[in-house]
Amino acid sequence: MESELSIQAVSRRSGVASSALRYYEERGLIASQRARSGHRRYPRAALRRIAFIVYAQRIGLSLEEIGAELDDGVVTIALAEADSAEIEKRMAELAEPYRSLLGHFRHEVGHHYWDILVRDGGKLDQCRAVFGDDSQDYEAALKRHYERSAPADWAERFVSAYATSHPWEDFAETWAHYLHIVDTLETANAFGVRIAPSVDREGAHSTKLNFDPYSEGSIERIIDAWAPFVVAMNSVNRAMGRPDLYPFIIAPAVMEKLRFIHDLVRGAARNMTSLPGAKAA
């Protein structure tokens, strides 16, 4: 794997036009080295830095503000990102009701693992069969999304409105939700949570969270546990006059996307355990 990338490779992987990359460099937001040929060569770490710049622009930060957030290559957190009123304002402006710093990190991790597990893992065709053709122009797709917004029926096929913008974003959004679900269930399991509503005489909304979702082989078991658990969580929030903690619907098409990611993750875990000295996942 190359330790340095050409501007064309960075543009292709980040979805940012070469002209924009040059402008970012002029503004001191990213840096490159010059090869003997005079062409720019970027470190692979620049991809994460560019991802932050794109995200920060998307939530309304100016390039000056973004520059202040980037300190010697380390992404820092603005006080505004911890201010509840500012967070609520940006959530409303972007029509993204589940915005959080953790959610953003999980989303960006999805982009990172798309490179590793899908593109470099030989799963590109299978992924495209589920999420769509990622070769379409990324920058143009995002522009269309913000100009026209998501289609009215997006919830029937996508986990969020933003997931409709491009297959890369669909994958990253679904990846983030998969981590939300698995990590929340793992926490509930650690606390011995059991859902057994007294009004549920048939047990349709009951579940015992007595398994480790990180090592569970079946996505069906995970979602079967998640459905009654999230109803309980949302009901508790409503009792406190708060919005639903998880205001999303897992439609059949979304379930298949979650299945792809679950199988991708479990397959990678199995491959890791086959290495000498590795522990079972």
C-alpha positions in Angstrom: 0.0 0.0 0.0 1.4 3.4 -1.0 2.5 5.7 1.9 2.0 8.7 -0.3 -0.7 9.5 -2.8 -1.0 11.7 -5.9 -3.5 14.5 -5.9 -5.6 12.5 -8.3 -5.7 9.5 -5.9 -6.6 11.8 -3.0 -9.3 13.4 -5.0 -10.8 10.1 -6.0 -10.7 8.7 -2.5 -12.0 11.8 -0.7 -14.5 12.9 -3.3 -13.0 16.4 -3.2 -12.0 18.1 -6.5 -8.3 18.5 -7.2 -8.9 22.3 -7.5 -10.4 22.3 -4.0 -7.4 20.3 -2.6 -5.0 22.9 -4.1 -7.1 25.6 -2.4 -7.0 23.8 0.9 -3.3 23.6 0.6 -3.0 27.4 -0.2 -5.0 28.0 3.0 -2.7 25.9 5.0 -5.3 23.3 5.8 -3.4 20.4 4.3 0.2 19.9 3.1 2.0 17.9 0.4 5.5 17.2 -0.6 6.9 17.6 -4.1 8.2 14.6 -6.0 11.2 14.9 -8.3 8.7 15.4 -11.1 7.3 18.4 -9.3 3.9 16.7 -8.7 2.2 16.9 -5.3 2.4 13.8 -3.0 0.1 13.6 0.0 0.5 11.4 3.1 -2.3 8.9 3.6 -3.1 10.7 6.8 -4.3 13.7 4.7 -7.5 11.7 3.8 -8.7 11.9 7.5 -7.8 15.5 7.6 -9.8 16.2 4.4 -12.7 14.2 5.8 -12.8 16.5 8.8 -12.6 19.6 6.6 -15.5 18.4 4.5 -17.6 17.5 7.6 -16.8 20.9 9.2 -17.9 22.7 6.1 -21.1 20.6 6.0 -22.0 21.7 9.5 -21.4 25.4 8.6 -17.9 26.2 9.8 -15.9 28.6 7.7 -12.4 27.8 6.5 -11.0 30.2 9.0 -12.8 28.3 11.8 -11.7 25.0 10.4 -8.1 26.2 10.3 -8.4 27.1 14.0 -9.6 23.6 14.7 -6.6 22.0 13.1 -3.6 22.3 15.3 -0.4 20.8 14.0 -2.3 18.0 12.3 -4.4 17.2 15.4 -8.2 17.7 15.2 -9.4 19.6 18.2 -13.0 20.0 19.3 -14.6 23.5 19.2 -16.6 24.6 22.3 -19.6 25.1 20.0 -19.6 21.4 19.4 -20.3 20.8 23.1 -22.9 23.5 23.3 -26.4 22.0 23.4 -28.1 25.0 21.8 -25.6 25.1 18.9 -25.9 21.4 18.4 -29.7 21.6 18.2 -29.4 24.6 15.8 -27.1 22.7 13.4 -29.3 19.5 13.6 -32.3 21.5 12.5 -30.5 23.4 9.8 -29.2 20.2 8.3 -32.3 18.1 8.9 -30.2 15.5 10.7 -32.0 14.8 14.0 -29.4 12.4 15.4 -26.2 14.4 15.0 -23.6 13.8 17.7 -19.8 13.8 17.9 -19.8 10.0 18.5 -22.1 9.5 15.5 -19.8 11.5 13.3 -16.7 9.5 14.4 -18.5 6.2 13.7 -19.6 7.5 10.3 -16.0 8.5 9.5 -14.8 5.1 10.7 -17.2 3.6 8.2 -15.4 5.4 5.3 -12.1 4.2 6.6 -13.2 0.5 6.7 -14.9 0.8 3.3 -11.4 1.3 2.0 -10.0 -1.7 3.9 -12.8 -4.2 3.9 -14.7 -3.4 0.7 -12.3 -1.8 -1.8 -9.1 -3.5 -0.7 -11.0 -6.6 0.6 -12.4 -7.7 -2.8 -16.0 -6.9 -1.9 -16.6 -4.0 -4.2 -19.1 -5.8 -6.5 -21.1 -7.3 -3.5 -21.2 -3.9 -1.9 -22.4 -2.1 -5.0 -25.2 -4.7 -5.3 -26.5 -3.6 -1.9 -25.6 0.1 -1.7 -25.4 1.2 -5.3 -22.7 2.3 -7.7 -20.1 4.4 -5.8 -18.3 5.4 -9.0 -20.8 8.2 -9.6 -19.5 11.7 -9.1 -19.3 12.3 -5.3 -19.1 16.1 -5.3 -22.0 16.4 -7.7 -24.1 13.9 -5.7 -23.6 15.9 -2.5 -24.4 19.1 -4.3 -27.7 17.6 -5.6 -28.5 16.4 -2.1 -28.2 19.8 -0.5 -30.1 21.5 -3.3 -33.0 19.1 -3.5 -32.9 17.2 -0.2 -33.8 13.6 0.3 -36.7 11.9 -1.5 -40.0 11.7 0.4 -39.8 7.9 0.7 -36.1 7.7 1.8 -37.0 5.8 5.0 -38.1 2.8 2.9 -34.6 2.3 1.6 -32.1 4.2 3.7 -31.2 4.5 7.4 -31.1 8.3 7.3 -31.8 11.2 4.9 -28.1 11.9 4.4 -27.5 8.3 3.4 -29.4 9.1 0.1 -26.7 11.4 -1.1 -24.2 8.9 -2.4 -23.4 5.1 -1.9 -20.3 6.0 0.1 -22.4 8.0 2.5 -25.1 5.3 2.6 -22.4 2.7 3.6 -20.9 5.1 6.3 -24.3 6.0 7.7 -25.3 2.3 7.9 -22.0 1.4 9.4 -22.5 4.1 12.1 -26.0 2.8 12.9 -24.7 -0.7 13.1 -22.1 0.4 15.7 -24.8 2.4 17.6 -27.0 -0.8 17.8 -24.3 -3.2 18.7 -22.6 -1.0 21.3 -25.9 -0.1 22.9 -27.0 -3.7 23.2 -23.6 -4.6 24.6 -24.0 -2.0 27.3 -27.5 -3.2 28.0 -26.2 -6.7 28.3 -23.5 -5.5 30.8 -26.2 -4.0 33.0 -28.4 -7.1 32.8 -31.3 -5.3 31.1 -34.4 -7.3 30.4 -37.4 -6.0 28.5 -40.7 -7.6 29.6 -43.7 -5.1 29.4 -46.6 -6.1 31.7 -49.1 -5.3 28.9 -47.3 -7.6 26.5 -49.2 -10.9 27.1 -47.8 -12.7 24.0 -44.1 -11.6 24.5 -43.9 -9.9 21.1 -42.1 -6.9 22.7 -40.0 -8.8 25.3 -36.3 -9.6 25.1 -33.4 -10.8 27.2 -30.2 -9.0 26.3 -28.1 -11.9 27.6 -25.7 -12.3 24.6 -22.6 -10.5 23.3 -23.7 -8.7 20.1 -20.0 -8.2 19.1 -19.6 -11.9 18.7 -23.1 -12.8 17.6 -23.2 -14.5 14.2 -26.8 -13.6 13.3 -27.9 -10.1 12.4 -31.5 -11.4 13.0 -30.9 -12.0 16.7 -29.3 -8.5 17.1 -32.3 -6.8 15.4 -34.8 -9.0 17.2 -33.3 -7.8 20.5 -32.9 -4.2 19.3 -36.6 -3.7 18.2 -38.2 -4.1 21.7 -35.3 -2.5 23.4 -35.5 0.7 21.4 -39.3 0.9 21.9 -38.6 0.8 25.7 -35.8 3.5 25.4 -38.0 5.8 23.3 -40.9 5.3 25.8 -38.7 6.3 28.7 -37.6 9.4 26.8 -41.2 10.3 26.0 -42.1 10.0 29.7 -39.5 12.7 30.4 -40.8 14.9 27.6 -37.7 14.2 25.4 -37.5 13.2 21.8 -37.1 9.5 20.9 -33.5 8.4 21.6 -33.5 6.4 18.3 -35.9 8.0 15.9 -35.3 5.7 13.0 -37.1 2.8 11.2 -35.2 -0.3 10.1 -37.0 -1.1 6.9 -36.4 -4.4 5.1 -34.0 -2.7 2.6 -32.0 -1.2 5.5 -32.0 -4.6 7.2 -30.2 -6.1 4.2 -27.6 -3.3 4.3 -27.0 -4.0 8.0 -26.7 -7.7 7.2 -24.0 -6.9 4.6 -22.0 -4.8 7.2 -22.5 -7.4 9.9 -21.2 -10.2 7.6 -18.3 -8.0 6.5 -17.3 -7.3 10.1 -17.7 -10.9 11.2 -15.8 -12.2 8.2 -12.9 -9.8 9.0 -13.0 -11.0 12.6 -12.8 -14.7 11.5 -9.9 -13.9 9.3 -8.1 -12.2 12.2 -8.6 -15.3 14.4 -7.1 -17.5 11.8 -3.7 -15.7 12.3 -1.1 -17.5 14.5 -1.5 -16.5 18.1 -4.8 -14.7 17.6 -7.7 -15.1 20.1 -11.2 -16.1 19.0 -13.5 -13.1 18.3 
